[in-house]
Amino acid sequence: MDVNVPDARLMPATLAPPAAFSGRGRRFAWTLLLLAVAFGAVPAAIVGTGSSYLAQIAITTMIFVILSASLNHVTGTAGLLSIGHAAFYGIGAYAAALLSTKLGLPFIVTLPAAGLIAALFGFLVALPTMRLVSIYFAVATLGIGEMIYVVLLNWVDVTRGPMGIRGIPPIELFGWQADTLLTRYLAVAVIAVACVWVLHRLTHSYYGNALRALREDDQCADSMGINVERLKIESFVVATFFAGIAGALLAHTSAYIAPDNFRFMESILILAMVVVGGLGSLPGAVVGALFMIVLPEALRDIGDYRMIAVGATMFLSILLLPKGMLAEGTALGFVRRSFSRGWATIAGGTPVGWK
């Protein structure tokens, strides 16, 4: 007897095969695991040890997760090689520091203001540079990053130059102050998770597909009706906005910032996180940040040899995994399997979305 088996893509959601739940289930399980580590294991370790060093490493890691994820948005997804990301990180930090110490503005104002000020500078930088391609754009961002660093170092009347800015107030929301190791970490972790979630929604959407299209072939994308120049500017502005948010978190958690926190080597470190994790992969950017911050600290007991070990590990990871620890194809496939059930059909039974 012949039995007609309908195409799973055309079946209603309630009749979809059990396999359709596997992708969503795995995604949910990984999300729960990461949240359990960020909001369970790490806080427990901070409370259990009472170590300010451990707490500072955890806070620094979360800040660099934001930086790595934001740089991945413009370099990994949109294909614009930026090697001056630390400059916008510094703009956000100094904006938050000055607004809080000079004007007495609260954290709930300085945090978004730092992001918006960094994004404004990013927009001003993007306007004349978006016509550049490949290595020329990278060199332009390098030059602008160094210019911003020199301004921070020499504009003593405003930035206090090499002396830096001290006495930056801690994170405070509606009367609640993050004045302990645990509360500082939790505040930064919540904001970092929120930033990564927003970047995730942008990356895994039709907007993210358009960014990948201009990365692969901007002329072809332009011929298909995509406003390439506007999209490049938008991606750069979004990345610099989140860099400014990370800078504000640094200022309010460390209570002191100086120009040396935002030198060229910081930009290279952030870029290394994106490359090691996997260009274009948001989970890879997160893993790359964890790897590049935690590994050197874990190897501190071997003294001067630790940087040799870190360099060798980076070299081997790139040699053996040239697409990164979590390659973009793997990350996209994972998300598409998770979303395929919800995007399977529209009215009339026509398949849409990812297949």
C-alpha positions in Angstrom: 0.0 0.0 0.0 1.4 3.4 -1.0 1.5 6.0 1.7 2.1 9.6 0.9 4.4 11.2 3.4 4.1 15.0 3.4 7.1 17.3 3.2 8.1 18.2 6.8 8.6 21.8 5.7 4.9 22.1 4.7 3.5 20.5 7.8 1.8 22.6 10.5 4.0 23.2 13.6 1.8 20.8 15.6 2.5 18.0 13.2 6.2 18.6 12.7 8.4 15.5 13.3 10.0 15.1 16.7 13.4 15.8 15.1 12.3 19.4 14.7 12.7 19.8 18.4 16.3 18.6 18.5 17.9 21.9 17.2 15.8 24.1 19.5 16.5 21.7 22.4 20.2 21.8 21.9 20.2 25.6 21.7 18.1 25.8 24.8 20.5 23.5 26.7 23.6 25.4 25.6 21.9 28.7 26.7 21.1 27.3 30.1 24.6 25.9 30.5 26.2 29.3 29.7 23.8 31.2 32.0 24.4 28.6 34.8 28.2 29.2 34.5 27.9 33.0 34.3 25.3 33.5 37.0 25.9 30.3 39.1 29.4 28.9 39.0 31.3 32.2 38.7 29.4 34.0 41.5 29.8 31.0 43.7 33.5 31.0 43.1 33.7 34.7 43.9 31.8 34.3 47.1 33.6 31.1 48.1 37.1 32.4 47.6 36.5 36.1 48.4 39.2 36.8 45.9 39.2 40.3 44.4 41.6 39.0 41.8 39.1 36.4 40.6 36.3 38.9 40.6 38.4 41.4 38.5 39.2 38.6 36.0 35.6 37.7 35.7 34.6 41.4 35.2 37.3 41.9 32.7 36.3 38.8 30.8 32.7 40.1 30.5 33.8 43.5 29.3 36.0 41.9 26.6 33.1 39.6 25.6 31.2 42.8 24.7 34.2 44.1 22.8 34.8 40.9 20.9 31.2 40.5 20.0 30.9 44.1 18.8 34.1 43.8 16.7 32.8 40.6 15.2 29.7 42.5 14.1 31.7 44.8 11.9 34.7 42.7 11.0 33.4 39.1 11.0 29.8 39.7 9.8 30.2 42.8 7.6 33.8 42.1 6.5 35.3 45.5 7.5 38.7 44.9 9.1 38.9 47.4 11.9 42.1 47.6 14.0 41.2 50.7 16.0 38.4 49.3 18.1 40.1 50.1 21.4 39.9 53.8 20.6 36.1 53.8 20.8 36.4 51.6 23.9 38.4 54.5 25.3 36.0 57.2 24.2 33.2 55.4 26.0 35.3 55.0 29.1 36.3 58.7 29.2 32.8 59.8 28.4 31.4 57.9 31.3 34.2 59.0 33.6 33.8 62.7 32.8 30.0 62.7 32.9 30.0 61.1 36.3 32.9 63.0 37.9 32.4 66.4 36.4 28.6 66.6 36.0 27.6 64.1 38.7 25.3 62.1 36.3 24.2 58.7 37.5 25.2 55.4 35.9 21.8 54.9 34.2 22.6 58.1 32.2 26.4 57.7 31.7 26.1 54.1 30.3 23.9 54.8 27.3 25.5 58.3 26.9 29.0 56.6 26.6 27.7 54.3 23.9 26.0 57.1 22.0 29.1 59.3 22.2 31.3 56.5 20.9 28.8 55.8 18.2 28.8 59.5 17.2 32.6 59.3 16.8 32.2 56.1 14.9 29.7 57.7 12.5 32.1 60.6 11.9 35.0 58.2 11.2 32.8 56.0 9.0 31.6 58.8 6.7 35.0 59.4 5.0 36.4 55.9 5.3 33.6 53.7 4.0 34.8 54.2 0.4 38.0 52.4 1.3 38.3 48.6 1.0 40.3 45.8 2.5 43.7 46.8 4.0 43.2 50.5 3.2 40.2 50.6 5.5 42.2 48.7 8.2 45.1 51.2 7.9 42.6 54.1 8.2 41.1 52.7 11.4 44.6 52.2 12.8 45.6 55.8 12.1 42.4 57.1 13.6 42.8 54.9 16.6 46.3 56.2 17.2 45.0 59.8 16.8 42.3 59.3 19.5 44.9 57.7 21.8 47.2 60.8 21.3 44.3 63.1 22.1 43.5 61.2 25.3 47.1 61.4 26.3 47.8 65.0 25.6 44.5 66.9 26.2 45.4 67.3 29.8 42.8 70.0 30.6 40.0 67.5 29.9 41.5 64.0 30.2 44.2 64.7 32.8 46.6 63.1 30.3 48.8 60.3 31.6 47.6 60.8 35.1 44.2 59.5 34.2 40.9 60.0 35.9 40.3 58.8 39.4 37.4 58.6 41.8 34.9 57.3 39.2 31.7 56.3 41.1 30.6 52.6 41.1 27.6 51.2 39.3 24.4 52.5 40.9 20.8 51.8 39.7 17.8 53.4 41.5 19.6 53.6 44.8 21.1 50.2 44.6 24.9 50.4 44.5 27.2 47.6 43.2 29.8 48.2 45.9 30.9 44.6 46.5 32.9 42.1 44.3 29.8 40.0 43.7 27.4 42.8 42.8 29.9 44.5 40.5 30.4 41.2 38.6 26.6 40.5 38.4 25.9 44.0 37.1 28.5 43.7 34.4 27.4 40.1 33.5 23.8 41.1 33.1 24.7 44.0 30.8 27.1 41.8 28.8 24.5 39.1 28.3 22.0 41.8 27.2 24.5 43.2 24.7 25.4 39.8 23.3 21.6 39.0 22.9 21.0 42.2 20.9 24.0 41.5 18.7 22.7 37.9 18.3 19.3 39.2 17.1 21.0 41.5 14.6 23.4 38.9 13.3 20.8 36.1 12.9 18.2 38.1 10.9 17.6 39.3 7.4 19.7 42.4 8.4 22.6 40.0 9.3 22.2 38.2 6.0 22.5 41.5 4.2 25.7 42.2 6.1 27.1 38.9 5.1 26.1 39.5 1.5 28.1 42.8 1.3 31.0 41.0 3.0 31.1 38.3 0.3 30.6 40.6 -2.7 29.5 44.2 -2.1 29.1 44.9 -5.8 26.7 42.0 -6.2 24.8 43.1 -3.1 24.6 46.6 -4.5 23.1 45.2 -7.7 20.5 43.4 -5.7 19.3 46.7 -4.2 21.2 46.7 -0.9 22.5 50.2 0.0 26.0 49.0 0.7 27.5 52.3 1.9 24.7 52.9 4.4 24.8 49.3 5.7 28.6 49.6 6.2 28.2 52.8 8.2 25.4 51.3 10.3 27.4 48.2 11.1 30.4 50.4 12.2 28.2 52.6 14.3 26.6 49.6 16.0 30.0 48.1 16.8 31.3 51.4 18.2 28.2 51.9 20.3 28.8 48.6 22.1 32.5 49.4 22.4 31.5 52.6 24.3 29.2 50.5 26.6 32.2 48.3 27.4 34.3 51.4 28.1 31.7 52.7 30.5 31.6 49.4 32.4 35.4 49.5 32.7 35.3 53.1 34.1 32.6 52.4 36.7 34.1 49.1 37.9 37.7 50.0 38.1 37.2 53.6 39.4 40.3 54.7 37.4 41.2 54.9 33.7 44.2 56.1 31.8 45.2 56.3 28.1 47.4 53.3 28.4 44.2 51.1 28.8 43.3 51.9 25.1 46.5 51.5 23.1 46.9 49.7 19.8 47.7 46.4 21.5 44.2 46.4 23.0 42.8 46.5 19.5 45.0 43.7 18.4 43.9 41.6 21.4 40.2 42.1 20.6 40.9 41.2 16.9 42.7 38.1 18.1 39.7 37.1 20.1 37.5 37.3 17.0 39.9 35.4 14.8 40.6 32.6 17.3 37.0 32.2 18.1 35.9 32.3 14.4 35.3 35.2 12.1 31.6 35.9 11.6 30.6 33.6 14.5 29.1 35.3 17.5 29.5 32.3 19.8 33.1 32.1 18.5 33.7 35.7 19.6 32.4 34.9 23.1 34.6 31.8 23.3 37.6 33.7 21.9 37.2 36.4 24.6 37.1 33.7 27.3 40.1 32.0 25.8 42.3 35.1 25.5 41.5 36.5 29.0 41.3 33.3 31.1 44.1 31.2 29.6 47.0 33.7 30.4 45.7 34.0 33.9 45.4 30.2 34.3 49.0 29.8 33.2 50.4 32.6 35.5 52.1 29.9 37.7 54.6 29.1 35.0 55.8 32.7 35.0 57.4 34.2 31.9 56.7 31.0 29.9 53.0 31.6 30.0 53.0 34.0 27.1 55.0 31.4 25.1 52.3 28.9 25.9 49.5 31.3 25.0 51.2 32.1 21.7 51.8 28.5 20.9 48.1 27.7 21.7 46.9 30.5 19.5 49.2 29.3 16.7 48.0 25.7 16.9 44.4 26.7 17.1 44.6 28.8 14.0 46.7 26.1 12.2 44.4 23.2 13.1 41.1 25.2 13.1 41.6 27.9 10.4 38.0 28.9 10.6 38.1 29.4 14.4 37.1 27.4 17.4 33.4 27.9 16.6 33.3 28.6 12.8 30.7 30.8 11.3 29.2 27.9 9.3 28.7 25.8 12.4 27.1 28.7 14.3 24.8 29.6 11.4 23.8 26.0 10.9 23.0 25.7 14.6 20.8 28.8 14.6 19.1 27.8 11.3 18.2 24.4 12.7 16.8 26.0 15.8 14.7 28.5 13.9 13.6 26.3 10.9 10.5 24.9 12.6 9.1 28.4 13.3 10.0 29.7 9.8 8.9 26.6 7.9 5.8 27.9 6.0 3.6 30.9 5.4 0.0 31.0 4.6 -0.6 28.9 1.4 2.2 26.4 2.2 5.1 28.2 0.6 8.5 27.5 2.3 10.3 30.6 3.5 13.2 31.5 5.7 16.1 29.2 6.3 16.0 25.6 5.0 
